[in-house]
Amino acid sequence: MKNESALADLLGIAPYASGAIPQSEMVARINAGLPIGAVARVATAVAPDDRTFAFHLVKRATLHRRRSASTGDATLSALEGAKVVRVARVWEMACEVWKDDDAARDFLRRPHPLLEGRPPIDVVLESEFGGPRGRGRARAP
């Protein structure tokens, strides 16, 4: 991805001065707990018209419990953070390729023949193996 600082901004984490966040640092930040606000930022970017998309990233009950128990510093578990980052990376790559947010959203929602006729976003959400497959399709629209 060309613009790692855009990914950091989308996730609500402070980027390095160079803009690039080393993979090891991203893993450390995920393990330490991304801010819970990353869920809303990614959901709003990827699916602004779908008020339930955030619950594909983190279960509804879990999200509500964390928000209500929080004093503003709630974080995601490492597994939740990894899923949010996976979706954010595919989103950023789709935006990079399509050069337009609406076109990127359309691509992510449209069934793709190389993904067994499934939309890339469904494959990405399903498992950690879906991220590379979704990014691969974004590179070759």
ZIJOKA-V646105 format. One record per residue. N is the residue number from 1. NEAR is the number of other ideal C-beta (glycine too) atoms within 12 Angstrom. D_CENTER is the distance of its C-alpha to the mean C-alpha in whole Angstrom. Layout:
n:N near:NEAR d_center:D_CENTER
n:N near:NEAR d_center:D_CENTER
This chain:
n:1 near:28 d_center:13
n:2 near:13 d_center:16
n:3 near:21 d_center:14
n:4 near:27 d_center:13
n:5 near:20 d_center:14
n:6 near:24 d_center:12
n:7 near:38 d_center:9
n:8 near:31 d_center:11
n:9 near:21 d_center:12
n:10 near:36 d_center:8
n:11 near:40 d_center:8
n:12 near:28 d_center:12
n:13 near:31 d_center:13
n:14 near:15 d_center:16
n:15 near:22 d_center:16
n:16 near:17 d_center:19
n:17 near:9 d_center:22
n:18 near:12 d_center:22
n:19 near:17 d_center:18
n:20 near:19 d_center:17
n:21 near:29 d_center:16
n:22 near:15 d_center:17
n:23 near:15 d_center:15
n:24 near:12 d_center:18
n:25 near:20 d_center:17
n:26 near:29 d_center:13
n:27 near:16 d_center:14
n:28 near:16 d_center:17
n:29 near:30 d_center:15
n:30 near:30 d_center:12
n:31 near:19 d_center:16
n:32 near:17 d_center:17
n:33 near:26 d_center:15
n:34 near:41 d_center:12
n:35 near:29 d_center:13
n:36 near:34 d_center:13
n:37 near:28 d_center:12
n:38 near:38 d_center:8
n:39 near:40 d_center:8
n:40 near:29 d_center:10
n:41 near:31 d_center:9
n:42 near:40 d_center:5
n:43 near:31 d_center:8
n:44 near:23 d_center:10
n:45 near:36 d_center:9
n:46 near:40 d_center:8
n:47 near:30 d_center:11
n:48 near:18 d_center:13
n:49 near:13 d_center:16
n:50 near:18 d_center:15
n:51 near:13 d_center:16
n:52 near:14 d_center:15
n:53 near:30 d_center:11
n:54 near:34 d_center:10
n:55 near:21 d_center:13
n:56 near:26 d_center:11
n:57 near:40 d_center:8
n:58 near:35 d_center:11
n:59 near:19 d_center:15
n:60 near:17 d_center:17
n:61 near:11 d_center:20
n:62 near:22 d_center:18
n:63 near:29 d_center:16
n:64 near:17 d_center:19
n:65 near:14 d_center:21
n:66 near:29 d_center:19
n:67 near:23 d_center:19
n:68 near:13 d_center:23
n:69 near:14 d_center:24
n:70 near:17 d_center:22
n:71 near:10 d_center:24
n:72 near:12 d_center:21
n:73 near:15 d_center:20
n:74 near:26 d_center:18
n:75 near:29 d_center:15
n:76 near:37 d_center:13
n:77 near:23 d_center:15
n:78 near:19 d_center:14
n:79 near:20 d_center:13
n:80 near:31 d_center:10
n:81 near:32 d_center:9
n:82 near:29 d_center:9
n:83 near:35 d_center:7
n:84 near:46 d_center:4
n:85 near:39 d_center:4
n:86 near:39 d_center:5
n:87 near:43 d_center:3
n:88 near:42 d_center:2
n:89 near:37 d_center:6
n:90 near:43 d_center:7
n:91 near:44 d_center:6
n:92 near:35 d_center:8
n:93 near:36 d_center:11
n:94 near:39 d_center:11
n:95 near:29 d_center:12
n:96 near:25 d_center:14
n:97 near:26 d_center:16
n:98 near:23 d_center:17
n:99 near:14 d_center:18
n:100 near:14 d_center:17
n:101 near:22 d_center:14
n:102 near:18 d_center:16
n:103 near:18 d_center:17
n:104 near:30 d_center:13
n:105 near:27 d_center:13
n:106 near:21 d_center:16
n:107 near:34 d_center:15
n:108 near:40 d_center:12
n:109 near:26 d_center:14
n:110 near:23 d_center:18
n:111 near:18 d_center:19
n:112 near:27 d_center:19
n:113 near:12 d_center:23
n:114 near:19 d_center:21
n:115 near:28 d_center:19
n:116 near:15 d_center:22
n:117 near:12 d_center:22
n:118 near:22 d_center:18
n:119 near:29 d_center:15
n:120 near:43 d_center:13
n:121 near:40 d_center:10
n:122 near:25 d_center:12
n:123 near:31 d_center:13
n:124 near:41 d_center:9
n:125 near:33 d_center:9
n:126 near:21 d_center:13
n:127 near:16 d_center:13
n:128 near:19 d_center:12
n:129 near:15 d_center:14
n:130 near:29 d_center:12
n:131 near:30 d_center:10
n:132 near:20 d_center:13
n:133 near:29 d_center:14
n:134 near:40 d_center:12
n:135 near:31 d_center:12
n:136 near:22 d_center:16
n:137 near:33 d_center:16
n:138 near:35 d_center:14
n:139 near:19 d_center:17
n:140 near:17 d_center:20
n:141 near:22 d_center:19
